[in-house]
């Protein structure tokens, strides 16, 4: 009876349906024979079953490895991929990467600007964008209501601040010499370098008077640490010059970072390469380095400029002038 039933079924079933069923069963046998602990269907297997679902009504009867809902999910996924690829060819033109980078740069440089202000600035540069597009690519501030950065605040007040600090230099005979550095924050200009073996408050006050002898160059604040050598006499001398002495928090050298960095430069670029013999020799050595620091050395904090600006020359032979016995060189063009 079974053979008779199969014979009648083959006789009455259309040939196209038999071919589809045979193809479906063979495909599942191939998937089962793959060397894997669990039969895995590849992308071409999924595509085959999606096509059979579209063209063969009896695809459910021949399906063994997965459920019919799985094939329907494959079909929906392929449909989404198809429309995603098709939608890329239409719509608004893409914003160039350089324009997006420019929007982010402008928003980072100007945290007080909104989208309309940035849009107007880009229009002046020949870039036409919608306000919504500018707002989309702006850099979102870390917290709402953020104002100017500390860097901008310090730059706006740098001309009103000067700083001073002491550091110790040992001599050949292990004698300690104290060096006072007075620095202008605005141009990183070293105003005074003094050397002594006994840093009293009277000596420190005299050094400050020499550093700010010109009334027009006096800042409003003089930043110093809490070294006991300064004393009341030093603060009175600063007040007589029309300035206010500000003291840093104990054990906080980062609050006087500019002058601390200058001291580090003096050690790395000068004192670490010489042996100090006497107080007069150290004073002469530091005087030569200060001239190089102010007029010949390029500073990263000033954009590669010097504290004392020098005219640029594009023509002429390049001449090198040695500094500190050839430890450094200053380059210029011959007139």
Secondary structure as UniProt FT lines:
FT   HELIX           2..12
FT   HELIX           15..33
FT   HELIX           43..55
FT   TURN            57..62
FT   HELIX           68..87
FT   TURN            88..89
FT   HELIX           97..109
FT   TURN            111..112
FT   HELIX           115..124
FT   TURN            125..126
FT   HELIX           131..137
FT   TURN            144..145
FT   HELIX           150..157
FT   HELIX           158..160
FT   STRAND          161..170
FT   TURN            172..173
FT   STRAND          176..184
FT   TURN            185..188
FT   STRAND          189..196
FT   HELIX           201..211
FT   HELIX           215..217
FT   STRAND          221..224
FT   TURN            228..230
FT   HELIX           231..240
FT   TURN            241..242
FT   STRAND          244..247
FT   TURN            250..251
FT   HELIX           253..256
FT   HELIX           257..269
FT   HELIX           271..273
FT   HELIX           279..295
FT   HELIX           300..302
FT   TURN            303..304
FT   STRAND          318..323
FT   TURN            324..327
FT   STRAND          328..333
//
